[in-house]
Amino acid sequence: MRSSVARALGVRVSLLQSGMGGVAGAELACAVSNAGAAGCVGGYKLTDQALSALLGRLVEGTDNPVGVNLIPEVAGPKLLDSQVAQVLDETPDRVYLSLFGVPDDAVMKRISGAGRHLVVQVGTVEDGERAAGQGAVVVAQGTEAGGHLLGTSPRDDLVAALRTRLPESCLAAAGGIGSPDTARRALAAGADGVLLGTAFVIAHESRAHARFKSAVAGAKGGETVITTVYEIGWPGRRHRVLATSVTETPEQPARFIGRTVVEGKPYLVPRFSAAVPTEATSGRIEEMALYCGLSCDDLSEETPAAGVVAAYARVLPGVRDRDGSDGSDASHGSDVSHESDNEEARNGNVRR
């Protein structure tokens, strides 16, 4: 019998938070995990002392399962190997690893072999099969998603195709999910939970710049575009962003348009940078990469992360707390029973 995301990761609600580089710091990840879902920090290219500082804040901020997101195609084999080693060496077993895209099988085997939960986001059926083969929770990302896109299929089409090929695997749906009703549709397509990105960009604990949050909260899906212009730091990958003067006139020079600080180190931000504007960024925010999914149609105001989790807990499959309270009062939306999830939690077998 296949598992819900909640049971697979040992959380109460089958909700994953996207580990968005820059935006998803330890404060957001811990707030999501403390609310009963699966929080996640963005590791991006961090390593050595900078990564250690982030991991330290993550471990101190929650006693619940929480993740670290890494990007194989951006890091490259050598940096990814170093990042994985640091996470495994410097964090307890409750910290899971989330990969955006599929790395070499050896990387996934190393993570699973260390006893860590593994989450892999994919955009194709073939990549989903590879990740599932290594025991990962597979996140099916549709083209409705904000940020970088891993495939060309709409969310529910990809979920349905993966469910056909992977009837026993744990699948989460991602892309364009901005309301519990949309989450229900993803469950009906065959998902065992959902991953949210854009909804957490405007969360209170998000590190997104205030003007970035405001732009997303006031946007409609028709104001987003799929482009390749924000390629400095992450070339060759299409991404969905809010339309800006840069997406409309990409022949502009790649001059510096701002400054930012990452783990205490200052950086200049060039036009066409893949980096998002954070609370530590200054300059021409309106020209920077404002990643935003079609879910913005259903988003209108900044909300605490716990409020986001609570809204979705009503429709997503959950695992009961040890005190007997239920993380969800909704059915799964498929023919799979999750009573075994609740029973395992009652017996104390869900890892915390």
Rosetta silent file (secondary structure, phi, psi, omega in degrees, C-alpha in Angstrom):
SEQUENCE: MRSSVARALGVRVSLLQSGMGGVAGAELACAVSNAGAAGCVGGYKLTDQALSALLGRLVEGTDNPVGVNLIPEVAGPKLLDSQVAQVLDETPDRVYLSLFGVPDDAVMKRISGAGRHLVVQVGTVEDGERAAGQGAVVVAQGTEAGGHLLGTSPRDDLVAALRTRLPESCLAAAGGIGSPDTARRALAAGADGVLLGTAFVIAHESRAHARFKSAVAGAKGGETVITTVYEIGWPGRRHRVLATSVTETPEQPARFIGRTVVEGKPYLVPRFSAAVPTEATSGRIEEMALYCGLSCDDLSEETPAAGVVAAYARVLPGVRDRDGSDGSDASHGSDVSHESDNEEARNGNVRR
SCORE:     score description
SCORE:     0.000 S_00000001
   1 L     0.000  132.227 -176.701    0.000    0.000    0.000 S_00000001
   2 L   -74.563  160.408 -174.004    1.445    3.362   -0.948 S_00000001
   3 L  -104.077  150.477  167.519    2.195    6.018    1.657 S_00000001
   4 L   -73.351  162.671  175.510    1.044    9.585    2.110 S_00000001
   5 H   -60.802  -38.125 -179.777    3.732   12.272    2.171 S_00000001
   6 H   -58.516  -48.339 -179.342    2.986   12.723    5.878 S_00000001
   7 H   -68.330  -39.752 -177.479    3.755    9.118    6.682 S_00000001
   8 H   -61.842  -35.731 -175.741    6.767    8.968    4.360 S_00000001
   9 H  -105.412   -4.846  178.618    8.481   11.931    6.035 S_00000001
  10 L    75.447   31.730  176.546    7.121   11.564    9.550 S_00000001
  11 L  -112.534  175.020 -175.874    5.160   14.827    9.587 S_00000001
  12 L   -88.941  -27.135 -175.873    1.509   15.507   10.431 S_00000001
  13 E  -125.532  137.311 -176.728    0.360   17.090    7.160 S_00000001
  14 L   -79.589   60.589 -177.017    1.196   15.933    3.625 S_00000001
  15 E  -131.657  124.829  176.445    2.536   19.337    2.653 S_00000001
  16 E  -105.894  139.048  173.089    6.043   20.138    1.462 S_00000001
  17 E   -99.164  131.713 -179.563    7.471   23.645    1.378 S_00000001
  18 L   -66.232  135.053  179.309    9.740   24.377   -1.589 S_00000001
  19 L   -84.517   69.486 -174.247   13.363   25.049   -0.608 S_00000001
  20 L   -74.785  119.992 -179.106   13.634   28.256   -2.625 S_00000001
  21 L   -55.800  131.076  179.952   17.167   29.659   -2.620 S_00000001
  22 L    86.717  -49.907 -177.745   17.331   33.003   -0.839 S_00000001
  23 L   -77.778  -44.552 -174.327   13.632   33.030    0.046 S_00000001
  24 L   -91.922   84.601  174.434   13.488   29.838    2.116 S_00000001
  25 L   -88.702 -174.113 -177.733   15.732   30.494    5.074 S_00000001
  26 H   -64.318  -33.917 -178.302   15.770   28.676    8.377 S_00000001
  27 H   -62.137  -45.468  178.482   13.018   30.877    9.825 S_00000001
  28 H   -66.826  -49.190 -177.384   10.517   29.862    7.130 S_00000001
  29 H   -57.968  -43.934 -178.553   11.544   26.199    7.083 S_00000001
  30 H   -69.457  -36.957  178.100   11.292   25.874   10.862 S_00000001
  31 H   -62.490  -41.332  179.007    7.942   27.683   10.988 S_00000001
  32 H   -66.198  -45.601 -179.800    6.516   25.241    8.434 S_00000001
  33 H   -66.210  -39.363  178.685    7.924   22.207   10.236 S_00000001
  34 H   -66.596  -22.121  177.315    6.761   23.449   13.630 S_00000001
  35 L   -85.088   -4.807  174.915    3.270   23.787   12.136 S_00000001
  36 L   108.931   -1.528  178.027    3.287   20.099   11.202 S_00000001
  37 L  -104.842 -169.565 -176.379    4.343   20.108    7.532 S_00000001
  38 E  -104.128   95.208  176.520    7.727   19.533    5.868 S_00000001
  39 E   -73.868  164.900 -176.758    9.745   22.748    5.875 S_00000001
  40 E  -159.893  132.007  174.713   12.876   23.121    3.761 S_00000001
  41 E   -92.970  155.962  176.815   15.747   25.598    3.444 S_00000001
  42 E   -91.794  115.781  179.897   17.374   26.524    0.147 S_00000001
  43 L   -83.356  -31.436 -179.879   20.995   25.382    0.018 S_00000001
  44 L    43.735 -119.939 -177.444   21.707   26.661   -3.533 S_00000001
  45 L  -103.539   12.705 -177.907   25.523   27.052   -3.804 S_00000001
  46 L   -65.033  143.351  176.685   26.249   27.394   -0.078 S_00000001
  47 L  -155.247  172.766  176.168   29.146   25.382    1.318 S_00000001
  48 H    52.675 -131.781 -173.423   31.665   25.331    4.159 S_00000001
  49 H   -63.723  -36.864 -179.398   31.029   27.937    6.894 S_00000001
  50 H   -63.491  -44.050  178.350   28.074   29.541    5.121 S_00000001
  51 H   -68.576  -39.369  179.112   26.244   26.211    4.848 S_00000001
  52 H   -60.361  -39.842  179.268   27.204   25.276    8.408 S_00000001
  53 H   -63.513  -42.287  178.524   25.670   28.505    9.699 S_00000001
  54 H   -64.545  -44.601 -179.645   22.426   27.787    7.867 S_00000001
  55 H   -64.101  -36.582  178.918   22.313   24.189    9.090 S_00000001
  56 H   -63.085  -43.630  178.851   22.938   25.314   12.643 S_00000001
  57 H   -66.823  -34.515 -179.442   19.966   27.681   12.595 S_00000001
  58 H   -65.066  -48.374 -177.039   17.819   24.986   11.009 S_00000001
  59 H   -67.698  -35.159 -179.972   18.565   22.358   13.647 S_00000001
  60 H   -73.347  -25.088 -171.803   18.122   24.847   16.487 S_00000001
  61 H   -85.363  -13.606  179.937   14.795   26.105   15.167 S_00000001
  62 L  -156.781  147.887  172.941   12.785   22.882   15.186 S_00000001
  63 L   -99.442    2.213 -177.738   12.768   19.382   16.646 S_00000001
  64 L   -94.937  167.348  174.560   10.553   18.137   13.806 S_00000001
  65 L   -56.520  136.949 -178.493   11.522   16.713   10.413 S_00000001
  66 E  -153.620  154.690 -172.010   12.876   19.486    8.166 S_00000001
  67 E  -120.312  167.842  173.518   14.774   19.522    4.885 S_00000001
  68 E  -126.508  123.343 -178.734   17.676   21.001    2.948 S_00000001
  69 E   -95.513  131.923  177.462   17.197   21.593   -0.774 S_00000001
  70 E  -126.406  155.710 -173.747   20.134   21.185   -3.166 S_00000001
  71 L  -123.245   97.630 -174.925   20.293   21.676   -6.946 S_00000001
  72 H   -53.202  -43.998 -174.767   22.446   19.096   -8.744 S_00000001
  73 H   -72.864  -23.654  177.263   22.660   20.902  -12.097 S_00000001
  74 H   -84.030  -44.053 -177.589   23.669   24.194  -10.493 S_00000001
  75 H   -69.822  -39.015 -171.952   26.102   22.773   -7.962 S_00000001
  76 H    80.346  161.287 -172.925   27.791   20.293  -10.263 S_00000001
  77 H   -57.021  -43.326 -174.677   29.119   16.927   -9.053 S_00000001
  78 H   -68.222  -49.345 -179.678   31.990   18.215   -6.885 S_00000001
  79 H   -66.965  -40.461  178.911   30.062   20.897   -4.981 S_00000001
  80 H   -59.957  -42.791  178.526   26.995   18.674   -4.641 S_00000001
  81 H   -59.349  -42.135  179.427   29.136   15.923   -3.127 S_00000001
  82 H   -66.838  -42.238  179.688   30.534   18.412   -0.622 S_00000001
  83 H   -63.532  -46.887  179.491   27.089   19.788    0.238 S_00000001
  84 H   -59.650  -43.095  179.817   25.587   16.338    0.763 S_00000001
  85 H   -60.909  -42.120  179.605   28.523   15.358    2.976 S_00000001
  86 H   -63.876  -44.446 -179.876   28.049   18.474    5.119 S_00000001
  87 H   -62.345  -44.423 -179.398   24.350   17.906    5.589 S_00000001
  88 H   -65.998  -37.154 -176.505   24.885   14.272    6.536 S_00000001
  89 H   -79.257  -30.240 -168.369   27.753   15.091    8.896 S_00000001
  90 H  -109.118    2.672 -179.104   26.311   18.181   10.586 S_00000001
  91 L  -132.077  155.832  177.116   22.623   17.393   11.041 S_00000001
  92 L   -75.016  171.051 -175.163   20.547   14.724   12.816 S_00000001
  93 L   -62.577  -21.577 -179.129   18.590   12.046   10.984 S_00000001
  94 L   -72.139   -9.109  176.729   15.366   14.082   11.088 S_00000001
  95 E   -87.492  114.302  179.413   16.840   16.430    8.456 S_00000001
  96 E   -92.157  163.635  177.179   15.854   15.120    5.037 S_00000001
  97 E  -109.405  135.089  179.609   17.456   16.025    1.710 S_00000001
  98 E  -119.104  126.809 -178.487   15.470   17.513   -1.145 S_00000001
  99 E  -114.738  130.477  176.733   16.937   17.582   -4.645 S_00000001
 100 E   -93.816   97.573 -172.367   15.677   19.813   -7.449 S_00000001
 101 L   100.036  160.561 -173.931   16.289   17.550  -10.429 S_00000001
 102 L   -95.319  123.391  176.429   17.753   14.069  -10.567 S_00000001
 103 L   -88.178 -171.396  172.451   21.464   13.579   -9.814 S_00000001
 104 L   -60.583  149.038  179.754   23.580   10.510  -10.466 S_00000001
 105 H   -56.387  -31.849 -177.916   22.152    7.394   -8.846 S_00000001
 106 H   -61.890  -34.451  178.973   25.204    7.250   -6.567 S_00000001
 107 H   -66.125  -46.555 -179.770   24.161   10.505   -4.898 S_00000001
 108 H   -65.454  -38.518  177.988   20.671    9.211   -4.148 S_00000001
 109 H   -64.417  -37.428  179.353   22.055    5.894   -2.906 S_00000001
 110 H   -63.420  -42.545 -178.838   24.424    7.748   -0.585 S_00000001
 111 H   -67.668  -49.903  179.892   21.576    9.732    0.951 S_00000001
 112 H   -64.325  -37.553  179.515   19.242    6.771    1.349 S_00000001
 113 H   -65.478  -23.327  177.982   22.105    4.594    2.578 S_00000001
 114 L   -84.283    1.209  178.539   22.744    7.114    5.356 S_00000001
 115 L    83.069   16.486 -179.776   19.189    6.561    6.580 S_00000001
 116 L   -96.374  145.862  171.120   17.900    9.938    5.426 S_00000001
 117 L   -69.994  144.939 -177.375   14.588   10.586    3.754 S_00000001
 118 E  -126.336  130.632  175.289   14.994   11.752    0.173 S_00000001
 119 E  -119.839  130.249 -179.750   12.694   14.020   -1.821 S_00000001
 120 E  -129.245  124.769  177.866   13.358   14.560   -5.541 S_00000001
 121 E   -91.982  133.727 -175.018   11.507   17.050   -7.734 S_00000001
 122 E  -134.940  163.261  177.295   11.113   16.017  -11.384 S_00000001
 123 L  -123.533    2.006  179.809    9.488   17.233  -14.574 S_00000001
 124 L  -137.196  158.204  177.590    9.327   13.999  -16.574 S_00000001
 125 H   -63.884  -41.309 -177.745    8.064   10.462  -16.082 S_00000001
 126 H   -60.937  -44.398  178.721   11.512    9.041  -16.795 S_00000001
 127 H   -67.725  -34.617  177.125   13.156   11.109  -14.064 S_00000001
 128 H   -62.908  -40.315  178.298   10.349   10.215  -11.689 S_00000001
 129 H   -64.814  -39.698  178.392   10.959    6.526  -12.261 S_00000001
 130 H   -63.095  -45.802 -178.674   14.684    6.950  -11.559 S_00000001
 131 H   -66.185  -43.070  179.176   14.036    8.808   -8.309 S_00000001
 132 H   -62.276  -33.976  178.882   11.371    6.361   -7.167 S_00000001
 133 H   -63.586  -20.167  177.577   13.774    3.531   -7.859 S_00000001
 134 L  -101.817   13.012  175.005   16.036    4.985   -5.165 S_00000001
 135 L    82.889   16.233 -177.003   13.218    5.208   -2.637 S_00000001
 136 L   -81.491  151.307  161.671   12.553    8.929   -2.982 S_00000001
 137 E   -72.821  122.796 -174.667    9.343   10.821   -2.427 S_00000001
 138 E   -97.996  124.338  176.485    8.797   12.061   -5.990 S_00000001
 139 E  -101.101  116.995 -179.340    7.555   15.616   -6.533 S_00000001
 140 E   -90.664  107.615 -177.624    5.892   16.013   -9.935 S_00000001
 141 E   -93.786  121.341  175.989    6.405   19.620  -11.026 S_00000001
 142 L   -91.552  168.648 -177.454    4.027   20.975  -13.643 S_00000001
 143 L   -72.606   -5.011  174.250    4.584   23.961  -15.884 S_00000001
 144 L   -72.621  -12.406 -173.479    2.197   25.999  -13.736 S_00000001
 145 L   -69.665  150.223  168.403    5.036   26.328  -11.215 S_00000001
 146 L   -83.737  161.978 -179.540    6.980   29.475  -10.515 S_00000001
 147 E    84.117 -159.205 -175.468   10.754   29.376  -10.720 S_00000001
 148 E   -76.755  140.593 -173.411   12.780   26.994  -12.824 S_00000001
 149 L  -106.645  133.707 -176.210   10.896   24.356  -14.790 S_00000001
 150 L   -97.788   -7.060 -179.036   12.013   20.744  -15.066 S_00000001
 151 L  -157.884 -164.093 -175.998    9.644   19.633  -17.821 S_00000001
 152 L  -127.280   11.131 -176.882    6.904   20.592  -20.246 S_00000001
 153 L  -101.868  143.333  170.585    3.833   18.837  -18.815 S_00000001
 154 L   -61.082  153.712 -173.891    0.960   20.363  -16.835 S_00000001
 155 H   -52.509  -57.591 -172.554    0.908   19.281  -13.189 S_00000001
 156 H   -69.547  -28.829  175.008   -2.051   16.901  -13.129 S_00000001
 157 H   -65.169  -43.101 -179.842   -1.061   15.273  -16.435 S_00000001
 158 H   -68.239  -41.959  177.858    2.372   14.494  -15.042 S_00000001
 159 H   -59.095  -46.733 -178.506    0.962   13.250  -11.733 S_00000001
 160 H   -63.043  -41.052  179.730   -1.464   10.948  -13.535 S_00000001
 161 H   -65.921  -41.135  178.723    1.261    9.598  -15.829 S_00000001
 162 H   -67.788  -37.542  179.778    3.586    8.948  -12.904 S_00000001
 163 H   -63.764  -37.211  177.813    0.819    7.273  -10.900 S_00000001
 164 H   -62.973  -42.386 -176.770    0.197    4.872  -13.793 S_00000001
 165 H   -82.784  -25.165 -175.205    3.883    3.959  -13.979 S_00000001
 166 L  -127.955   67.958 -172.578    4.519    4.071  -10.208 S_00000001
 167 L   -62.768  -24.355 -176.435    1.377    2.706   -8.526 S_00000001
 168 L  -105.408   -2.722 -175.330    3.051    2.127   -5.142 S_00000001
 169 L   -83.470  156.405  176.576    5.321    5.188   -4.961 S_00000001
 170 L   -87.385  119.387 -177.215    4.750    8.286   -2.851 S_00000001
 171 E  -119.445  137.963  171.094    4.026   11.251   -5.141 S_00000001
 172 E  -117.298  147.420 -179.813    3.602   14.939   -4.371 S_00000001
 173 E  -103.575  141.571  179.183    2.198   17.457   -6.847 S_00000001
 174 E  -139.070  145.764  175.792    3.742   20.886   -7.455 S_00000001
 175 L   116.547  111.432  174.640    2.863   23.832   -9.653 S_00000001
 176 L    74.046   17.078 -178.631    0.010   26.315   -9.557 S_00000001
 177 L   -95.430  104.595 -178.184   -1.353   25.193   -6.167 S_00000001
 178 L  -123.516    4.817  179.798   -2.637   28.285   -4.399 S_00000001
 179 L  -151.699  156.567  175.665   -5.765   27.010   -2.690 S_00000001
 180 H   -58.287  -34.079  179.059   -7.031   23.888   -0.910 S_00000001
 181 H   -62.652  -40.380  177.449   -9.435   23.288   -3.817 S_00000001
 182 H   -66.024  -37.287  177.120   -6.493   23.101   -6.235 S_00000001
 183 H   -62.094  -39.685  177.269   -4.775   20.708   -3.845 S_00000001
 184 H   -58.841  -41.109 -179.983   -7.874   18.488   -3.922 S_00000001
 185 H   -64.506  -38.090  178.013   -7.628   18.313   -7.717 S_00000001
 186 H   -65.446  -38.794  176.295   -4.000   17.259   -7.485 S_00000001
 187 H   -63.964  -40.359  179.728   -4.940   14.499   -5.040 S_00000001
 188 H   -64.558  -28.373  178.574   -7.686   13.340   -7.395 S_00000001
 189 H   -75.807  -14.202  176.950   -5.085   13.086  -10.172 S_00000001
 190 L   127.429    4.931 -179.340   -3.113   10.641   -8.027 S_00000001
 191 L   -78.264  156.147  177.744   -0.914   12.682   -5.674 S_00000001
 192 L  -108.079    9.769 -178.829   -0.260   11.737   -2.049 S_00000001
 193 L   165.604 -178.956 -178.673    0.421   15.320   -0.988 S_00000001
 194 E  -135.891  158.737  171.893    1.474   18.667   -2.429 S_00000001
 195 E  -117.157  133.358  178.508    4.452   21.010   -2.544 S_00000001
 196 E  -114.769  137.077  175.253    3.934   24.773   -2.346 S_00000001
 197 L  -118.381  -67.800 -176.043    6.384   27.431   -3.478 S_00000001
 198 H   -56.513  -38.428  179.633    4.724   30.711   -4.451 S_00000001
 199 H   -59.721  -30.674  179.447    2.297   30.521   -1.511 S_00000001
 200 H   -89.591  -14.932  173.230    5.292   30.543    0.834 S_00000001
 201 H   -57.112  -40.064 -177.559    7.063   33.378   -1.004 S_00000001
 202 L   -95.484   12.167  174.471    4.518   35.710    0.590 S_00000001
 203 E   -67.772  151.558 -178.945    4.566   34.003    3.982 S_00000001
 204 L   -55.687  -39.686 -174.979    5.483   36.250    6.882 S_00000001
 205 L   -83.695   -5.891  177.647    8.665   34.253    7.592 S_00000001
 206 L   -62.553  146.828  177.884    9.841   34.286    3.966 S_00000001
 207 L   -91.002    8.143  177.443   13.040   36.224    3.263 S_00000001
 208 E   -60.214  143.457  177.228   11.637   37.607    0.000 S_00000001
 209 L   -58.834  146.714 -177.255   11.992   41.366   -0.405 S_00000001
 210 H   -56.979  -37.094  179.374    8.873   43.294    0.607 S_00000001
 211 H   -72.962  -29.194  173.839    8.384   44.537   -2.968 S_00000001
 212 H   -65.835  -48.334  178.184    8.724   40.973   -4.262 S_00000001
 213 H   -58.299  -45.791 -178.162    6.033   39.812   -1.825 S_00000001
 214 H   -62.706  -40.585 -179.803    3.776   42.701   -2.777 S_00000001
 215 H   -63.902  -41.787  179.892    4.193   42.024   -6.501 S_00000001
 216 H   -67.968  -44.191 -178.032    3.278   38.341   -6.082 S_00000001
 217 H   -63.892  -28.269 -178.656    0.308   39.080   -3.812 S_00000001
 218 L   -97.665    3.495 -173.317   -1.079   41.553   -6.330 S_00000001
 219 L   -93.465  162.670  169.874   -0.426   39.503   -9.467 S_00000001
 220 L  -119.440  155.643 -176.547   -2.534   37.281  -11.689 S_00000001
 221 H   -55.223  -32.743  179.797   -1.301   34.232  -13.544 S_00000001
 222 H   -66.666  -12.153  178.252   -1.593   36.045  -16.875 S_00000001
 223 H   -92.446    3.053  175.113    1.120   38.420  -15.698 S_00000001
 224 E   -96.397  155.296  177.348    3.679   35.613  -15.504 S_00000001
 225 E  -136.708  151.468  170.837    5.884   34.525  -18.395 S_00000001
 226 E   -98.524  124.378 -172.265    8.086   31.535  -19.111 S_00000001
 227 E  -145.834  179.602  174.303   11.473   32.811  -20.199 S_00000001
 228 L  -129.030   13.574 -170.298   15.221   32.111  -20.092 S_00000001
 229 L   -71.742  -31.585 -178.820   16.457   35.673  -19.480 S_00000001
 230 L   -87.553   75.911 -168.851   17.459   35.283  -15.820 S_00000001
 231 L  -109.571   -9.926 -178.979   20.326   32.954  -16.625 S_00000001
 232 E   -72.895  115.778 -175.821   23.341   34.308  -14.731 S_00000001
 233 L   100.551  -16.957  177.767   24.034   31.690  -12.071 S_00000001
 234 L  -156.836   76.050 -176.341   21.630   29.158  -13.570 S_00000001
 235 L   -80.038  156.869  169.426   21.920   28.940  -17.368 S_00000001
 236 L    75.487   17.128 -178.946   19.927   26.796  -19.770 S_00000001
 237 L  -131.722  122.178  178.664   16.779   26.289  -17.703 S_00000001
 238 L   -63.358  150.616 -179.970   13.400   27.885  -18.447 S_00000001
 239 E  -145.501  149.470  176.764   11.739   29.703  -15.589 S_00000001
 240 E  -102.146  124.692 -178.658    8.371   31.270  -14.820 S_00000001
 241 E  -137.181  167.437  168.632    8.549   34.815  -13.438 S_00000001
 242 E   -69.413  140.869  178.443    6.422   37.928  -13.259 S_00000001
 243 L   -62.751  134.314  179.374    6.815   39.941  -16.448 S_00000001
 244 L  -134.082  176.466  176.204    9.332   42.774  -15.994 S_00000001
 245 H   -63.278  -24.345  179.040   11.103   45.320  -18.166 S_00000001
 246 H   -74.972  -41.429  177.946   13.907   42.760  -18.413 S_00000001
 247 H   -69.758  -29.730 -178.326   11.669   39.990  -19.787 S_00000001
 248 H   -80.616  -29.249 -179.082   10.079   42.488  -22.179 S_00000001
 249 L  -133.131   74.963 -173.212   13.393   43.951  -23.397 S_00000001
 250 L   -74.650   -3.931  179.704   16.053   41.257  -22.981 S_00000001
 251 L   -84.839    8.846  177.193   18.588   43.026  -25.199 S_00000001
 252 L   -66.096  156.565  178.426   19.543   45.370  -22.348 S_00000001
 253 L   -71.477  150.117 -178.939   23.162   45.324  -21.119 S_00000001
 254 L   -84.869   64.471  179.479   24.040   43.014  -18.217 S_00000001
 255 L   -88.382  163.379  176.345   24.980   45.817  -15.844 S_00000001
 256 E   -72.214  131.807 -178.001   24.893   45.694  -12.065 S_00000001
 257 E  -121.838    2.015  179.855   21.465   46.753  -10.797 S_00000001
 258 E  -176.094 -177.763  178.074   21.724   46.036   -7.093 S_00000001
 259 E  -134.123  153.275  176.118   23.502   44.584   -4.101 S_00000001
 260 E  -148.298  170.376  178.753   22.690   41.739   -1.749 S_00000001
 261 E  -131.703  129.639  178.407   24.139   39.883    1.220 S_00000001
 262 E  -124.182  116.625 -178.188   24.252   36.088    1.567 S_00000001
 263 L    48.242   46.250  174.997   25.314   34.635    4.925 S_00000001
 264 L    84.017   -4.703 -177.785   27.153   37.854    5.763 S_00000001
 265 E  -106.565  127.220 -177.746   28.988   38.146    2.437 S_00000001
 266 E   -80.098  146.147  177.241   28.137   41.047    0.064 S_00000001
 267 E  -139.198  149.105  169.190   27.508   40.510   -3.641 S_00000001
 268 E   -86.387  145.512 -179.429   26.680   42.704   -6.618 S_00000001
 269 E  -110.781  113.093  177.341   23.533   41.702   -8.524 S_00000001
 270 E   -83.489  153.937  169.609   23.750   41.968  -12.323 S_00000001
 271 L   -57.492  141.163 -177.417   20.748   42.338  -14.586 S_00000001
 272 L    81.382    9.159  175.948   19.726   38.821  -15.720 S_00000001
 273 E   -70.168  143.242  176.283   20.849   37.239  -12.429 S_00000001
 274 L   -77.292   -9.707 -177.859   18.926   34.146  -11.354 S_00000001
 275 L   -70.263  139.923  177.642   19.109   35.358   -7.734 S_00000001
 276 L   -84.965  153.343  174.035   15.850   36.501   -6.141 S_00000001
 277 L   -77.491  123.952 -179.869   15.596   39.809   -4.291 S_00000001
 278 E  -109.249 -178.550  177.953   15.599   39.146   -0.551 S_00000001
 279 L   -64.117  -14.280  178.784   15.244   41.342    2.500 S_00000001
 280 L   -98.735    8.489 -176.855   19.028   41.841    2.231 S_00000001
 281 L  -102.404  142.365  173.540   18.828   43.102   -1.380 S_00000001
 282 E  -131.425  162.341  179.534   18.791   46.723   -2.524 S_00000001
 283 E   116.993 -149.499 -175.374   18.590   48.312   -5.957 S_00000001
 284 L   -84.746   74.853 -176.579   16.215   47.833   -8.867 S_00000001
 285 H   -56.030  -39.141 -175.950   14.055   45.134   -7.304 S_00000001
 286 H   -65.982  -11.950  178.382   11.430   45.478  -10.065 S_00000001
 287 H  -100.806   -6.042 -175.276   13.998   44.309  -12.659 S_00000001
 288 L   -85.705  175.728 -176.893   15.131   41.224  -10.768 S_00000001
 289 L   -72.623  104.135  179.779   13.902   37.627  -11.026 S_00000001
 290 L  -102.402   79.982 -176.989   10.447   37.643   -9.429 S_00000001
 291 E   -62.913  132.803 -174.736    9.638   33.938   -9.580 S_00000001
 292 L  -159.548  128.872  178.462    5.898   33.374   -9.449 S_00000001
 293 L   -92.689  173.886  179.640    3.586   30.495  -10.328 S_00000001
 294 H   -65.713  -11.719  176.864    0.024   30.506  -11.617 S_00000001
 295 H   -64.346  -13.835  179.621   -1.088   30.008   -8.022 S_00000001
 296 H   -59.992  -20.421  175.915   -0.842   33.788   -7.607 S_00000001
 297 H   -57.020  -29.112 -175.217   -4.443   33.874   -8.893 S_00000001
 298 H  -105.748    6.117 -176.577   -5.481   32.585   -5.457 S_00000001
 299 L  -113.876  139.557 -176.515   -3.038   34.591   -3.309 S_00000001
 300 L  -142.888  -13.169 -177.221   -3.651   38.105   -2.050 S_00000001
 301 L  -155.581  155.279  177.305   -1.921   38.813    1.248 S_00000001
 302 L   -65.679  134.398 -175.246    1.029   37.960    3.446 S_00000001
 303 E  -135.529  141.580  173.372    0.172   35.090    5.804 S_00000001
 304 L   -59.041  145.320 -179.021    2.098   33.348    8.608 S_00000001
 305 H   -55.963  -38.469 -179.918    3.483   29.998    7.479 S_00000001
 306 H   -62.983  -32.077  177.201    1.445   28.216   10.130 S_00000001
 307 H   -67.889  -37.475  176.484   -1.711   29.710    8.627 S_00000001
 308 H   -62.676  -47.537 -179.317   -0.817   28.297    5.210 S_00000001
 309 H   -60.800  -44.361 -178.233   -0.272   24.844    6.708 S_00000001
 310 H   -61.634  -39.030 -179.604   -3.531   24.997    8.662 S_00000001
 311 H   -63.773  -38.324 -178.048   -5.542   25.901    5.560 S_00000001
 312 H   -85.117  -22.239 -179.683   -4.230   22.885    3.630 S_00000001
 313 H   -60.201  -23.680 -178.354   -4.348   20.477    6.582 S_00000001
 314 L   -72.058  -20.235 -176.101   -8.107   20.336    6.149 S_00000001
 315 L  -118.892  -13.990 -176.788   -7.836   18.672    2.734 S_00000001
 316 L   -94.716  149.841  175.384   -4.512   16.828    2.760 S_00000001
 317 L   -62.890  142.113 -177.644   -3.869   13.354    4.182 S_00000001
 318 E  -136.794  170.510  175.690   -2.268   13.524    7.620 S_00000001
 319 L  -114.892  136.097 -177.728   -0.807   11.438   10.398 S_00000001
 320 L   -68.807  141.438  172.402   -2.252   11.712   13.868 S_00000001
 321 L   -65.209  165.158  178.554   -0.242   13.314   16.605 S_00000001
 322 L   -69.113  -17.652  176.717    0.649   11.212   19.595 S_00000001
 323 L   -84.859    0.114  176.062   -1.993   13.110   21.555 S_00000001
 324 L    96.208  -11.065  177.842   -4.593   11.730   19.160 S_00000001
 325 L   -73.447  147.700 -173.173   -5.388   14.961   17.301 S_00000001
 326 L   -99.192  134.691  177.063   -5.577   14.575   13.550 S_00000001
 327 L   -74.149   -7.860  179.039   -3.467   16.593   11.111 S_00000001
 328 L  -157.830  142.538  175.691   -6.278   16.377    8.581 S_00000001
 329 L  -109.218   15.426 -176.545  -10.000   15.743    8.606 S_00000001
 330 L  -107.754  155.217  173.020  -10.168   15.079    4.887 S_00000001
 331 L   -79.839  164.648 -174.991  -10.038   11.919    2.881 S_00000001
 332 L   -69.193  -30.420 -175.987   -7.191   11.347    0.456 S_00000001
 333 L    93.096    6.965  176.643   -9.220   11.718   -2.698 S_00000001
 334 L  -136.021 -171.481 -178.834   -8.171    8.311   -4.006 S_00000001
 335 L   -91.983   12.210 -178.750   -8.912    4.697   -3.208 S_00000001
 336 L   -93.690  125.852  177.695   -5.905    4.407   -0.888 S_00000001
 337 L   -83.473  139.739  177.855   -6.696    4.175    2.814 S_00000001
 338 L  -111.898   19.292  175.248   -4.434    6.044    5.220 S_00000001
 339 H   -60.462  -31.673  178.800   -5.673    4.412    8.409 S_00000001
 340 H   -65.440  -31.287  174.975   -2.307    2.630    8.503 S_00000001
 341 H   -60.715  -48.958 -178.234   -0.656    6.068    8.694 S_00000001
 342 H   -64.762  -38.964 -179.596   -2.689    6.932   11.754 S_00000001
 343 H   -64.781  -40.809 -179.643   -2.104    3.519   13.302 S_00000001
 344 H   -65.550  -39.159  177.991    1.661    3.804   12.840 S_00000001
 345 H   -63.444  -41.762 -179.632    1.662    7.227   14.455 S_00000001
 346 H   -63.565  -32.014 -179.551   -0.356    5.907   17.396 S_00000001
 347 L   -83.308   -1.642  177.238    2.156    3.120   17.843 S_00000001
 348 L    79.262   21.027 -176.082    5.009    5.620   17.925 S_00000001
 349 L   -95.822   -3.765  177.653    6.659    4.332   14.746 S_00000001
 350 L   -83.294  125.612 -175.339    6.746    7.590   12.802 S_00000001
 351 L   -67.611  133.991 -179.429   10.224    9.045   13.044 S_00000001
 352 L  -119.028    0.000    0.000   10.336   12.470   14.720 S_00000001
